[in-house]
């Protein structure tokens, strides 16, 4: 179950980053990248 959730997260994160980046601008993308690095 955990592994499946992780795979889903990895697949969805780029889309989320792109969407939030489009809404909030480059700063949002940078923040999301940092958050992603923290998670992984």
C-alpha positions as CSV (number, residue, x, y, z in Angstrom):
1,X,0.0,0.0,0.0
2,X,2.8,2.4,1.0
3,X,4.7,1.7,-2.2
4,X,1.7,2.3,-4.4
5,X,1.0,5.6,-2.7
6,X,4.7,6.6,-3.3
7,X,4.5,5.8,-7.0
8,X,1.3,7.8,-7.3
9,X,2.9,10.7,-5.5
10,X,6.0,10.6,-7.8
11,X,3.7,10.6,-10.9
12,X,1.5,13.4,-9.7
13,X,4.1,15.7,-8.2
14,X,5.5,17.0,-11.5
15,X,1.9,17.9,-12.6
16,X,1.3,19.6,-9.2
17,X,4.6,21.5,-9.4
18,X,3.7,22.7,-12.9
19,X,0.2,23.8,-11.9
20,X,1.3,25.6,-8.7
21,X,4.2,27.1,-10.7
22,X,1.9,28.5,-13.3
23,X,-0.3,29.9,-10.5
24,X,2.3,31.3,-8.2
25,X,5.2,31.9,-10.6
26,X,8.8,30.7,-10.4
27,X,9.1,31.3,-6.6
28,X,6.3,28.7,-6.1
29,X,8.1,26.2,-8.3
30,X,11.3,26.7,-6.4
31,X,9.5,26.2,-3.0
32,X,7.9,23.0,-4.3
33,X,11.3,21.7,-5.5
34,X,12.8,22.3,-2.1
35,X,9.8,20.6,-0.4
36,X,10.2,17.7,-2.8
37,X,13.9,17.3,-2.0
38,X,13.0,17.3,1.7
39,X,10.4,14.5,1.1
40,X,12.7,12.4,-1.0
